[in-house]
Amino acid sequence: MKENKLTPGSNMMWEASRIILPEHKERINDYQYERDRKTKPNLQRKKLMLYQSSYQILC
């Protein structure tokens, strides 16, 4: 017998989860972007000046 959605033991309960509304997809993408976004390090003024001076020496 060929298996279909109404066959006992099928995954009927999760069939509707394959549909994602555009608003939900957009929100998921926004969340993933924010989660994976890299932020610039917050340097203290002394360290920043030290890095800038050493960069100027190299150039």
MOPAC internal coordinates of N, CA, C and O (Angstrom, degrees):
PM7 1SCF
backbone

  N    0.0000 0     0.00 0     0.00 0    0    0    0
  C    1.4433 1     0.00 0     0.00 0    1    0    0
  C    1.5400 1   109.09 1     0.00 0    2    1    0
  O    1.2310 1   120.57 1   -43.39 1    3    2    1
  N    1.3341 1   116.51 1   136.61 1    3    2    1
  C    1.4500 1   121.83 1  -179.65 1    5    3    2
  C    1.5375 1   109.88 1   -75.93 1    6    5    3
  O    1.2310 1   121.44 1   -45.14 1    7    6    5
  N    1.3409 1   114.84 1   134.86 1    7    6    5
  C    1.4611 1   119.48 1  -178.76 1    9    7    6
  C    1.5333 1   110.07 1   -82.42 1   10    9    7
  O    1.2310 1   120.51 1   -43.07 1   11   10    9
  N    1.3333 1   116.63 1   136.93 1   11   10    9
  C    1.4593 1   121.85 1   175.54 1   13   11   10
  C    1.5234 1   108.91 1  -135.82 1   14   13   11
  O    1.2310 1   120.66 1     6.31 1   15   14   13
  N    1.3142 1   116.34 1  -173.69 1   15   14   13
  C    1.4633 1   120.82 1  -175.61 1   17   15   14
  C    1.5289 1   112.92 1   -65.11 1   18   17   15
  O    1.2310 1   120.33 1   156.78 1   19   18   17
  N    1.3214 1   116.97 1   -23.22 1   19   18   17
  C    1.4596 1   119.94 1  -177.71 1   21   19   18
  C    1.5197 1   112.54 1   -94.19 1   22   21   19
  O    1.2310 1   119.86 1  -179.58 1   23   22   21
  N    1.3198 1   117.87 1     0.42 1   23   22   21
  C    1.4509 1   121.77 1   178.34 1   25   23   22
  C    1.5303 1   109.06 1   -67.25 1   26   25   23
  O    1.2310 1   119.91 1   -46.14 1   27   26   25
  N    1.3271 1   117.77 1   133.86 1   27   26   25
  C    1.4667 1   119.07 1   177.91 1   29   27   26
  C    1.5319 1   110.68 1   -56.21 1   30   29   27
  O    1.2310 1   120.88 1   -42.83 1   31   30   29
  N    1.3241 1   115.92 1   137.17 1   31   30   29
  C    1.4525 1   121.00 1  -179.12 1   33   31   30
  C    1.5220 1   113.55 1    88.80 1   34   33   31
  O    1.2310 1   120.13 1   179.62 1   35   34   33
  N    1.3305 1   117.36 1    -0.38 1   35   34   33
  C    1.4685 1   119.04 1   178.79 1   37   35   34
  C    1.5266 1   109.51 1   -75.49 1   38   37   35
  O    1.2310 1   120.80 1    -6.82 1   39   38   37
  N    1.3015 1   116.07 1   173.18 1   39   38   37
  C    1.4549 1   121.44 1  -175.77 1   41   39   38
  C    1.5341 1   111.13 1   -93.68 1   42   41   39
  O    1.2310 1   120.20 1  -134.58 1   43   42   41
  N    1.3043 1   117.21 1    45.42 1   43   42   41
  C    1.4606 1   122.74 1  -175.34 1   45   43   42
  C    1.5333 1   112.27 1   -61.91 1   46   45   43
  O    1.2310 1   120.72 1   147.20 1   47   46   45
  N    1.3169 1   116.22 1   -32.80 1   47   46   45
  C    1.4488 1   119.38 1  -176.22 1   49   47   46
  C    1.5314 1   111.71 1   -63.56 1   50   49   47
  O    1.2310 1   119.52 1   149.72 1   51   50   49
  N    1.3298 1   118.51 1   -30.28 1   51   50   49
  C    1.4539 1   122.07 1  -174.87 1   53   51   50
  C    1.5242 1   113.46 1  -104.23 1   54   53   51
  O    1.2310 1   119.22 1  -171.48 1   55   54   53
  N    1.3033 1   119.09 1     8.52 1   55   54   53
  C    1.4623 1   121.44 1  -178.86 1   57   55   54
  C    1.5214 1   112.22 1   -61.71 1   58   57   55
  O    1.2310 1   119.17 1   142.11 1   59   58   57
  N    1.3165 1   119.19 1   -37.89 1   59   58   57
  C    1.4658 1   122.09 1  -177.47 1   61   59   58
  C    1.5190 1   112.27 1   -74.19 1   62   61   59
  O    1.2310 1   119.89 1   162.12 1   63   62   61
  N    1.3270 1   117.82 1   -17.88 1   63   62   61
  C    1.4590 1   119.20 1  -178.45 1   65   63   62
  C    1.5266 1   112.20 1   -73.11 1   66   65   63
  O    1.2310 1   119.64 1   172.12 1   67   66   65
  N    1.3032 1   118.29 1    -7.88 1   67   66   65
  C    1.4601 1   121.37 1   177.92 1   69   67   66
  C    1.5323 1   111.49 1   -76.61 1   70   69   67
  O    1.2310 1   120.64 1   165.33 1   71   70   69
  N    1.3093 1   116.39 1   -14.67 1   71   70   69
  C    1.4560 1   121.35 1  -178.94 1   73   71   70
  C    1.5242 1   108.53 1   -96.13 1   74   73   71
  O    1.2310 1   120.46 1   -56.95 1   75   74   73
  N    1.3300 1   116.73 1   123.05 1   75   74   73
  C    1.4585 1   120.79 1   178.03 1   77   75   74
  C    1.5214 1   107.71 1  -121.61 1   78   77   75
  O    1.2310 1   120.86 1   -54.80 1   79   78   77
  N    1.3107 1   115.96 1   125.20 1   79   78   77
  C    1.4570 1   120.57 1   178.76 1   81   79   78
  C    1.5275 1   110.14 1   -67.24 1   82   81   79
  O    1.2310 1   119.84 1   -30.93 1   83   82   81
  N    1.3292 1   117.91 1   149.07 1   83   82   81
  C    1.4733 1   120.58 1  -179.58 1   85   83   82
  C    1.5321 1   112.79 1   -56.74 1   86   85   83
  O    1.2310 1   120.08 1   143.41 1   87   86   85
  N    1.3344 1   117.46 1   -36.59 1   87   86   85
  C    1.4602 1   120.29 1   178.80 1   89   87   86
  C    1.5263 1   111.08 1   -64.69 1   90   89   87
  O    1.2310 1   120.90 1   140.93 1   91   90   89
  N    1.3313 1   115.88 1   -39.07 1   91   90   89
  C    1.4572 1   120.12 1  -179.71 1   93   91   90
  C    1.5265 1   110.23 1   -70.36 1   94   93   91
  O    1.2310 1   120.42 1   139.09 1   95   94   93
  N    1.3129 1   116.80 1   -40.91 1   95   94   93
  C    1.4638 1   121.08 1   178.88 1   97   95   94
  C    1.5312 1   110.13 1   -62.59 1   98   97   95
  O    1.2310 1   120.53 1   138.15 1   99   98   97
  N    1.3237 1   116.59 1   -41.85 1   99   98   97
  C    1.4654 1   120.85 1   177.91 1  101   99   98
  C    1.5221 1   110.87 1   -61.85 1  102  101   99
  O    1.2310 1   120.50 1   136.81 1  103  102  101
  N    1.3232 1   116.64 1   -43.19 1  103  102  101
  C    1.4705 1   121.16 1   179.51 1  105  103  102
  C    1.5305 1   110.87 1   -65.27 1  106  105  103
  O    1.2310 1   119.94 1   139.72 1  107  106  105
  N    1.3254 1   117.72 1   -40.28 1  107  106  105
  C    1.4629 1   121.19 1   177.46 1  109  107  106
  C    1.5238 1   110.00 1   -62.06 1  110  109  107
  O    1.2310 1   120.26 1   136.03 1  111  110  109
  N    1.3393 1   117.11 1   -43.97 1  111  110  109
  C    1.4579 1   121.06 1   179.37 1  113  111  110
  C    1.5214 1   111.30 1   -63.91 1  114  113  111
  O    1.2310 1   120.11 1   139.09 1  115  114  113
  N    1.3348 1   117.40 1   -40.91 1  115  114  113
  C    1.4622 1   121.15 1   177.79 1  117  115  114
  C    1.5247 1   110.96 1   -61.86 1  118  117  115
  O    1.2310 1   121.10 1   136.23 1  119  118  117
  N    1.3239 1   115.50 1   -43.77 1  119  118  117
  C    1.4611 1   120.35 1   179.82 1  121  119  118
  C    1.5275 1   110.90 1   -61.88 1  122  121  119
  O    1.2310 1   120.40 1   134.08 1  123  122  121
  N    1.3371 1   116.85 1   -45.92 1  123  122  121
  C    1.4629 1   120.50 1  -179.22 1  125  123  122
  C    1.5245 1   111.31 1   -65.34 1  126  125  123
  O    1.2310 1   120.05 1   143.23 1  127  126  125
  N    1.3281 1   117.51 1   -36.77 1  127  126  125
  C    1.4617 1   120.74 1   178.05 1  129  127  126
  C    1.5300 1   110.16 1   -63.91 1  130  129  127
  O    1.2310 1   120.38 1   132.53 1  131  130  129
  N    1.3253 1   116.89 1   -47.47 1  131  130  129
  C    1.4643 1   120.77 1  -179.46 1  133  131  130
  C    1.5258 1   111.30 1   -65.20 1  134  133  131
  O    1.2310 1   120.58 1   142.62 1  135  134  133
  N    1.3198 1   116.49 1   -37.38 1  135  134  133
  C    1.4604 1   120.94 1  -179.38 1  137  135  134
  C    1.5288 1   111.03 1   -66.04 1  138  137  135
  O    1.2310 1   120.26 1   140.25 1  139  138  137
  N    1.3252 1   117.11 1   -39.75 1  139  138  137
  C    1.4580 1   121.80 1  -175.12 1  141  139  138
  C    1.5245 1   113.97 1   -91.48 1  142  141  139
  O    1.2310 1   120.27 1   175.52 1  143  142  141
  N    1.3247 1   117.10 1    -4.48 1  143  142  141
  C    1.4607 1   120.89 1  -176.68 1  145  143  142
  C    1.5231 1   110.32 1   -69.39 1  146  145  143
  O    1.2310 1   121.19 1   -43.23 1  147  146  145
  N    1.2962 1   115.34 1   136.77 1  147  146  145
  C    1.4609 1   121.29 1   178.45 1  149  147  146
  C    1.5276 1   108.70 1   -95.26 1  150  149  147
  O    1.2310 1   120.82 1   -41.42 1  151  150  149
  N    1.3109 1   116.03 1   138.58 1  151  150  149
  C    1.4631 1   119.90 1   178.69 1  153  151  150
  C    1.5234 1   109.30 1  -106.64 1  154  153  151
  O    1.2310 1   120.80 1   -28.48 1  155  154  153
  N    1.3005 1   116.07 1   151.52 1  155  154  153
  C    1.4525 1   120.99 1   177.21 1  157  155  154
  C    1.5264 1   108.46 1   -73.05 1  158  157  155
  O    1.2310 1   120.80 1   -37.28 1  159  158  157
  N    1.3196 1   116.07 1   142.72 1  159  158  157
  C    1.4675 1   118.01 1   179.21 1  161  159  158
  C    1.5266 1   110.91 1   -68.07 1  162  161  159
  O    1.2310 1   120.76 1   -34.50 1  163  162  161
  N    1.2973 1   116.16 1   145.50 1  163  162  161
  C    1.4529 1   122.25 1   178.75 1  165  163  162
  C    1.5297 1   108.09 1   -92.97 1  166  165  163
  O    1.2310 1   120.22 1   -79.44 1  167  166  165
  N    1.3439 1   117.19 1   100.56 1  167  166  165
  C    1.4534 1   121.52 1  -176.80 1  169  167  166
  C    1.5212 1   111.14 1   -89.34 1  170  169  167
  O    1.2310 1   121.76 1   -33.82 1  171  170  169
  N    1.2963 1   114.23 1   146.18 1  171  170  169
  C    1.4598 1   119.01 1   174.58 1  173  171  170
  C    1.5256 1   108.41 1   -73.94 1  174  173  171
  O    1.2310 1   120.86 1   -23.58 1  175  174  173
  N    1.2944 1   115.96 1   156.42 1  175  174  173
  C    1.4681 1   121.30 1  -174.99 1  177  175  174
  C    1.5347 1   112.19 1   -58.40 1  178  177  175
  O    1.2310 1   119.52 1   138.10 1  179  178  177
  N    1.3407 1   118.52 1   -41.90 1  179  178  177
  C    1.4667 1   121.29 1  -178.96 1  181  179  178
  C    1.5283 1   111.20 1   -63.84 1  182  181  179
  O    1.2310 1   120.58 1   134.79 1  183  182  181
  N    1.3198 1   116.50 1   -45.21 1  183  182  181
  C    1.4586 1   120.12 1   179.74 1  185  183  182
  C    1.5202 1   110.90 1   -65.46 1  186  185  183
  O    1.2310 1   120.57 1   140.79 1  187  186  185
  N    1.3034 1   116.51 1   -39.21 1  187  186  185
  C    1.4533 1   120.85 1   179.51 1  189  187  186
  C    1.5275 1   110.57 1   -62.36 1  190  189  187
  O    1.2310 1   120.54 1   135.40 1  191  190  189
  N    1.3298 1   116.58 1   -44.60 1  191  190  189
  C    1.4681 1   119.80 1   178.74 1  193  191  190
  C    1.5289 1   110.75 1   -65.23 1  194  193  191
  O    1.2310 1   119.88 1   142.88 1  195  194  193
  N    1.3151 1   117.83 1   -37.12 1  195  194  193
  C    1.4590 1   121.71 1   177.79 1  197  195  194
  C    1.5234 1   110.92 1   -62.88 1  198  197  195
  O    1.2310 1   120.49 1   133.96 1  199  198  197
  N    1.3136 1   116.67 1   -46.04 1  199  198  197
  C    1.4668 1   120.99 1   178.40 1  201  199  198
  C    1.5243 1   111.46 1   -63.66 1  202  201  199
  O    1.2310 1   120.52 1   139.24 1  203  202  201
  N    1.3186 1   116.62 1   -40.76 1  203  202  201
  C    1.4630 1   119.91 1   179.53 1  205  203  202
  C    1.5253 1   111.02 1   -64.73 1  206  205  203
  O    1.2310 1   120.27 1   137.66 1  207  206  205
  N    1.3153 1   117.09 1   -42.34 1  207  206  205
  C    1.4570 1   119.54 1  -179.63 1  209  207  206
  C    1.5157 1   111.44 1   -67.29 1  210  209  207
  O    1.2310 1   119.70 1   139.28 1  211  210  209
  N    1.3245 1   118.19 1   -40.72 1  211  210  209
  C    1.4633 1   120.17 1   178.30 1  213  211  210
  C    1.5311 1   110.60 1   -68.14 1  214  213  211
  O    1.2310 1   119.34 1   148.41 1  215  214  213
  N    1.2995 1   118.87 1   -31.59 1  215  214  213
  C    1.4629 1   122.09 1   177.09 1  217  215  214
  C    1.5305 1   109.86 1   -68.11 1  218  217  215
  O    1.2310 1   120.68 1   139.64 1  219  218  217
  N    1.3407 1   116.31 1   -40.36 1  219  218  217
  C    1.4625 1   119.87 1   179.88 1  221  219  218
  C    1.5231 1   111.07 1   -65.89 1  222  221  219
  O    1.2310 1   119.98 1   145.61 1  223  222  221
  N    1.3154 1   117.65 1   -34.39 1  223  222  221
  C    1.4614 1   122.21 1   179.00 1  225  223  222
  C    1.5344 1   109.02 1   -65.90 1  226  225  223
  O    1.2310 1   120.36 1   139.44 1  227  226  225
  N    1.3217 1   116.92 1   -40.56 1  227  226  225
  C    1.4706 1   120.99 1  -177.92 1  229  227  226
  C    1.5333 1   112.21 1   -70.17 1  230  229  227
  O    1.2310 1   120.29 1   149.90 1  231  230  229
  N    1.3031 1   117.06 1   -30.10 1  231  230  229
  C    1.4773 1   120.01 1  -176.64 1  233  231  230
  C    1.4752 1   113.46 1   -85.23 1  234  233  231
  O    1.2310 1   120.10 1   180.00 1  235  234  233

